[in-house]
Amino acid sequence: MGLFSALFVSISAFAIRYSQEARSYGLVMVLALLSCLFVLRFQRNKKTPDLWCFALVSALGILTHYFYLFISLAQFLYFTVVYKRESRLLDKFYIAFLGSWALLLPWLALVVKRGYNFYLASWPFGHRGFTDKIYNLLNAMASLIVLIDLGRLFVFGIGVVFLLVALRLYKDMRLKYSHSLLFCVLMFLLPLLGLFVIDMVQHGVLLRQKRFLIFAFVGFIPLAGYSLHYLFLKKKVLAFAAAILLLIFAVTTSSAQFGPAPKDISSWINQESRAAKTVVIVLGARSVVAAQAYYLIEDIYLMPVASAGQLDSGLKEISGLVEKVFIVRYFMPTDPLLIDRSFLEIKDEKAGFRLKEERRGHYIRAQEYERCAS
C-alpha cells in the first residue's frame, strides 16, 4: 500500500500542482506526512524519540500555516480513541502534543503583542447559501482527484461514486486495518469538515480555494493508495486504467496558472512605456504581484495597493515623478458567481493624467494614463 500511495502522489494533479508553488502548501504536506510517520513509528515501536520528532515537526507545521491545526487535532483524536485504555502511552503522547504547542509560545506572544485581525482577510467571507456550501464540500472531494471544477451534476455523480467506494473500502478494511482506516479517515475528513464549519458559520468560501484542501489531501494519500492496491489485486486492468487517467489529469490540469495574465499585461505595459518614467499600480490579488514584477522591465516602478484609498494616496506621492501610470486590477477567481463586479467597473479619474487606453481580460482590467499637456 505504501508503494501505491507513492504512485498516487507521483501522478496526482493536486500534488504536482502544489509542488510548483513557492508558497507554504507543499511544505505543509511534507511536514504533515512526517508528523504522521513519527506518530505511527511511536505506535509501532513505543520509542520516546519518535514523539520528540513528532512534537518538533508538528510545531513547524503549525508555524507554517494555522490550518495545520486540523491535522494536529486529527492525530490527537486518533490517539485518544485508540489508546484510551493504555494510559501510559496516552500520557506520553499528550506530553508531546502539548510540547508541540509550547514551542509556539514565542510566536503567540508576538501575535498578542502586535495584534491580529482575522477579518482583514475579508474577501473569502460574506457569501451565504447552504446548498452552495454542500456543493463546495462535494467539489472539494472531487478536486483532490481531478483538481478542476466539473459542474454541479458531474460533481454530485462523483460524490455518489466516492461514497460507494468509501463504503466498500470500509467493509474491506474495518477488520484487517481498523486502526489504519480510522487514522486515514480522521486525517482526511476532519480538515474538510473544519473548513466546512468555518464556511457555514462565517459565510465563507474556503472550500472553493483549492490550496486549503492540501490539509485533507494528507489523509487522502493513503486512502487513494489503498484503493489502487485493492484494484490491482482484484483487476489489474482497472488499476492501470485508473493510473493512466490520473496521469492524464496531472498532465492537463496541474500547471500553475497565475503567470499568463500578468505576462500578457506586462508585455503590453513594457511596449507602451517606451522608456518613459512609468509606475504600475497593482490593485487586488496579492498572488499576482510577484509575477507582475517578474515580467515588467527593470525601469518600471511597481506599487501594490490594497484599497482605492491607498491607490489615491500612492498616486499623489509619485505623480510628480512619472509620465505614465498603469492601474491594473486583479481579482482572485475563487468563484465567478461571488465576484464583486463593481470592483472592476470603478472609473478612475486622475487629476493631471488622462486615460489613453484600457484593456480587459479574465478577472483583469488594466488602464493606461499619461500626463496631460500643461
C-alpha positions in Angstrom: 0.0 0.0 0.0 2.9 2.3 0.6 4.1 1.8 -2.9 0.7 2.6 -4.4 0.4 5.7 -2.2 3.8 6.8 -3.6 2.5 6.1 -7.1 -0.6 8.1 -6.4 1.3 11.2 -5.2 3.7 11.0 -8.2 0.8 11.1 -10.7 -1.7 13.2 -8.7 -2.7 16.5 -10.4 -3.2 18.0 -6.9 0.2 17.1 -5.6 2.0 18.2 -8.7 0.2 21.5 -8.9 1.2 22.5 -5.4 4.7 21.2 -5.8 5.3 24.1 -8.2 4.5 26.9 -5.8 7.0 28.7 -3.7 4.3 29.1 -1.0 3.6 27.1 2.1 1.3 24.3 0.9 3.9 21.9 -0.4 5.8 22.4 2.8 2.6 21.7 4.8 2.2 18.4 3.0 5.8 17.3 3.8 5.5 18.3 7.4 2.1 16.6 7.9 3.3 13.4 6.3 6.5 13.5 8.5 4.4 14.0 11.6 2.2 11.1 10.7 5.3 9.0 10.1 6.6 9.7 13.6 3.1 9.1 15.2 2.9 5.7 13.5 6.5 4.8 14.4 5.8 5.6 18.0 2.6 3.4 17.8 4.7 0.5 16.4 8.0 0.8 18.4 6.8 2.7 21.5 10.1 4.8 21.5 10.0 8.2 23.0 12.4 9.9 20.5 9.7 9.4 17.8 7.4 11.6 20.0 10.1 14.3 20.3 10.4 14.4 16.5 6.6 14.4 16.2 6.4 17.4 18.6 9.0 19.4 16.6 7.6 18.7 13.2 4.0 19.5 14.4 5.2 22.8 15.8 6.9 23.6 12.5 3.6 22.7 10.7 1.5 25.0 12.8 4.0 27.8 12.3 3.8 27.2 8.6 0.0 27.6 8.4 -2.6 27.9 11.1 -5.0 25.5 9.4 -2.4 22.8 10.3 -4.4 22.8 13.5 -6.9 20.4 11.8 -4.1 17.9 11.1 -2.9 18.2 14.7 -6.4 17.7 16.1 -7.0 14.6 13.9 -3.8 13.0 15.3 -4.9 13.9 18.8 -8.4 12.3 18.4 -6.9 9.2 16.8 -4.5 8.6 19.7 -7.2 9.4 22.3 -9.6 6.8 20.8 -7.2 4.0 20.1 -5.2 4.2 23.4 -7.9 5.3 25.8 -7.2 2.1 27.9 -3.4 2.5 27.8 -2.8 5.5 30.0 1.0 5.3 29.9 1.2 5.6 26.1 -1.6 8.1 26.0 0.1 10.3 28.7 3.4 10.2 26.6 1.6 11.3 23.5 -0.3 14.1 25.4 3.0 15.5 26.7 4.5 15.5 23.2 1.3 17.1 21.8 1.4 19.8 24.5 5.1 20.2 23.8 4.4 21.0 20.2 2.2 23.8 21.2 4.6 25.0 23.9 7.1 25.6 21.0 4.6 28.1 19.6 4.7 30.4 22.7 7.2 32.9 21.3 5.1 33.3 18.1 1.9 33.6 20.1 3.5 36.2 22.3 4.3 38.3 19.2 0.7 37.8 17.9 -0.8 39.0 21.2 1.7 41.9 21.4 1.1 43.2 17.8 -2.5 42.1 17.4 -4.0 40.1 14.6 -7.4 40.6 12.9 -8.5 37.5 11.0 -11.2 39.5 9.3 -8.7 41.6 7.4 -8.8 38.6 5.0 -12.4 39.6 4.4 -12.8 38.7 0.7 -13.5 35.0 1.3 -16.3 35.9 3.7 -19.8 37.2 3.5 -21.2 34.7 1.0 -24.3 32.9 2.2 -26.0 29.8 0.9 -26.4 26.3 2.4 -26.7 24.4 -0.9 -23.6 26.2 -2.2 -21.6 25.1 0.8 -22.7 21.5 0.3 -21.7 21.7 -3.4 -18.3 23.2 -2.4 -17.8 20.2 0.0 -18.5 17.7 -2.7 -16.5 19.6 -5.3 -13.6 19.7 -2.8 -13.6 15.9 -2.7 -13.6 15.7 -6.5 -10.9 18.3 -6.7 -8.5 16.0 -4.8 -8.6 13.7 -7.8 -9.1 15.9 -10.9 -8.2 19.4 -9.5 -10.6 21.3 -11.7 -14.3 22.2 -11.2 -16.5 19.8 -13.0 -20.0 21.3 -12.8 -22.7 20.6 -10.2 -24.3 17.5 -11.8 -20.9 15.8 -12.5 -19.6 16.7 -9.0 -22.8 15.1 -7.5 -22.2 12.0 -9.5 -18.6 11.8 -8.4 -19.8 12.4 -4.8 -22.1 9.4 -5.0 -19.3 7.2 -6.5 -17.0 8.5 -3.8 -19.4 7.4 -1.1 -20.0 4.0 -2.6 -16.3 3.3 -2.9 -15.7 4.6 0.6 -18.4 2.2 1.9 -16.8 -0.7 0.0 -13.4 0.1 1.4 -14.8 0.4 4.9 -16.3 -3.0 4.6 -13.0 -4.5 3.4 -10.7 -2.6 5.8 -12.5 -2.4 9.1 -11.5 -5.8 10.3 -8.0 -6.1 8.8 -6.9 -2.4 9.1 -9.3 -0.9 11.6 -6.7 1.4 13.2 -5.2 2.4 9.8 -8.7 3.2 8.5 -9.6 5.3 11.5 -6.3 7.3 11.2 -6.8 8.0 7.4 -10.5 8.9 7.8 -9.7 11.4 10.6 -6.8 12.9 8.7 -9.0 13.2 5.6 -12.4 14.3 6.9 -11.5 16.5 9.9 -9.8 19.2 7.8 -12.7 19.1 5.3 -15.3 19.4 8.0 -13.3 22.1 9.8 -13.3 24.2 6.6 -17.0 23.4 6.0 -17.9 24.6 9.5 -16.0 27.9 9.0 -17.7 28.4 5.7 -21.1 27.8 7.3 -20.6 29.9 10.4 -18.7 32.8 8.8 -20.4 32.5 5.4 -17.0 31.8 3.7 -15.8 30.2 0.6 -12.7 28.4 2.0 -13.6 25.1 0.3 -13.6 26.9 -3.1 -9.9 27.7 -2.7 -8.1 24.6 -3.8 -4.9 25.3 -1.8 -6.7 24.8 1.6 -7.6 21.2 0.5 -3.9 20.3 1.0 -4.7 19.7 4.7 -7.3 17.0 3.7 -5.0 15.6 0.9 -2.6 14.3 3.5 -5.2 11.8 4.7 -6.4 11.2 1.1 -3.0 9.9 0.0 -3.1 6.5 1.9 -6.8 6.1 1.1 -6.1 6.5 -2.6 -3.0 4.2 -2.3 -5.2 1.5 -0.7 -7.8 1.9 -3.4 -5.2 1.5 -6.2 -3.8 -1.5 -4.3 -7.2 -3.0 -3.9 -7.9 -2.6 -7.7 -4.6 -4.1 -8.5 -5.3 -7.2 -6.5 -8.8 -7.6 -7.9 -8.4 -6.4 -11.5 -5.0 -5.2 -12.8 -6.6 -3.7 -15.9 -8.7 -1.4 -13.8 -5.8 -0.4 -11.7 -3.7 0.5 -14.8 -6.7 2.4 -16.3 -7.1 4.4 -13.1 -3.4 5.2 -13.0 -3.5 6.4 -16.7 -6.5 8.6 -16.0 -4.7 10.2 -13.0 -1.7 10.8 -15.2 -3.8 12.4 -17.9 -5.4 14.7 -15.3 -2.0 15.6 -14.0 -0.6 16.5 -17.4 -3.6 18.5 -18.5 -4.6 20.4 -15.3 -1.7 20.7 -12.9 0.3 23.5 -14.4 0.3 26.7 -12.3 -2.0 29.3 -13.9 -1.0 32.6 -12.2 1.6 33.6 -14.8 -0.1 34.1 -18.2 -2.3 37.0 -17.2 0.4 39.1 -15.6 2.7 38.2 -18.5 0.3 39.4 -21.2 -0.5 42.7 -19.4 3.2 43.2 -18.6 4.1 42.8 -22.3 1.6 45.5 -23.2 2.9 47.8 -20.4 6.5 47.3 -21.5 5.7 48.2 -25.0 3.5 51.2 -24.1 6.0 52.7 -21.7 8.6 53.3 -24.4 11.3 54.4 -21.9 9.0 56.9 -20.3 9.1 57.1 -16.5 6.3 54.7 -15.6 4.6 53.3 -12.5 2.3 50.3 -12.4 -0.2 50.3 -9.6 -1.5 46.8 -8.9 -4.8 46.8 -7.0 -6.2 43.4 -5.9 -5.0 39.9 -5.7 -1.7 39.6 -3.8 -0.6 36.4 -5.6 0.0 38.1 -8.9 2.2 40.9 -7.6 5.4 38.8 -7.8 4.6 37.5 -11.3 3.8 41.1 -12.4 7.2 42.3 -11.0 9.0 39.4 -12.8 7.6 40.3 -16.3 8.0 44.1 -16.1 11.2 45.7 -17.3 13.5 47.0 -14.6 13.0 50.7 -15.2 9.2 50.5 -14.3 8.1 51.1 -10.8 5.6 48.7 -9.3 3.3 49.8 -6.5 1.0 47.2 -4.9 -2.0 48.7 -3.1 -4.8 47.1 -1.0 -7.6 49.6 -1.5 -8.9 52.6 -3.5 -7.7 54.9 -0.7 -4.2 53.6 -0.9 -4.3 53.9 -4.7 -5.2 57.6 -4.5 -2.6 58.5 -1.8 0.1 56.5 -3.5 -0.6 58.2 -6.8 -0.4 61.6 -5.2 3.0 60.8 -3.8 4.5 59.5 -7.1 2.6 61.5 -9.8 5.2 64.3 -10.0 7.9 61.7 -10.7 6.4 59.8 -13.6 5.0 60.4 -17.1 2.8 57.3 -17.4 0.6 55.5 -14.9 -0.9 52.0 -15.4 -3.6 50.9 -13.0 -4.1 47.1 -13.0 -7.0 45.4 -11.1 -6.9 41.7 -10.5 -9.5 39.6 -8.8 -8.8 36.2 -7.2 -11.1 33.8 -9.1 -12.5 32.0 -6.1 -15.8 31.7 -7.9 -17.1 33.8 -10.8 -20.5 34.0 -9.1 -19.1 35.5 -6.0 -17.0 38.2 -7.6 -17.9 41.8 -6.8 -18.0 43.1 -10.4 -18.2 46.7 -9.3 -14.5 46.4 -8.2 -13.6 46.0 -11.9 -16.0 48.7 -13.0 -14.7 51.6 -10.9 -14.0 54.6 -13.1 -10.7 56.2 -12.2 -10.4 60.0 -12.8 -6.9 61.0 -12.1 -6.0 64.8 -11.9 -3.2 65.7 -14.2 -3.5 62.4 -16.2 -5.8 61.4 -19.0 -7.0 57.9 -19.8 -5.3 56.7 -23.1 -6.3 53.1 -23.3 -8.0 50.3 -21.4 -7.6 46.5 -21.7 -9.8 43.8 -20.1 -9.3 40.1 -19.6 -10.3 37.3 -17.4 -10.7 38.9 -13.9 -8.5 41.8 -15.1 -8.8 45.4 -16.0 -5.7 47.5 -17.0 -5.8 51.2 -17.7 -3.1 53.4 -19.2 -2.9 57.0 -18.2 -0.4 59.6 -19.5 0.3 63.1 -18.2 -1.8 65.8 -19.7 -0.1 68.5 -21.7 0.3 71.6 -19.5 
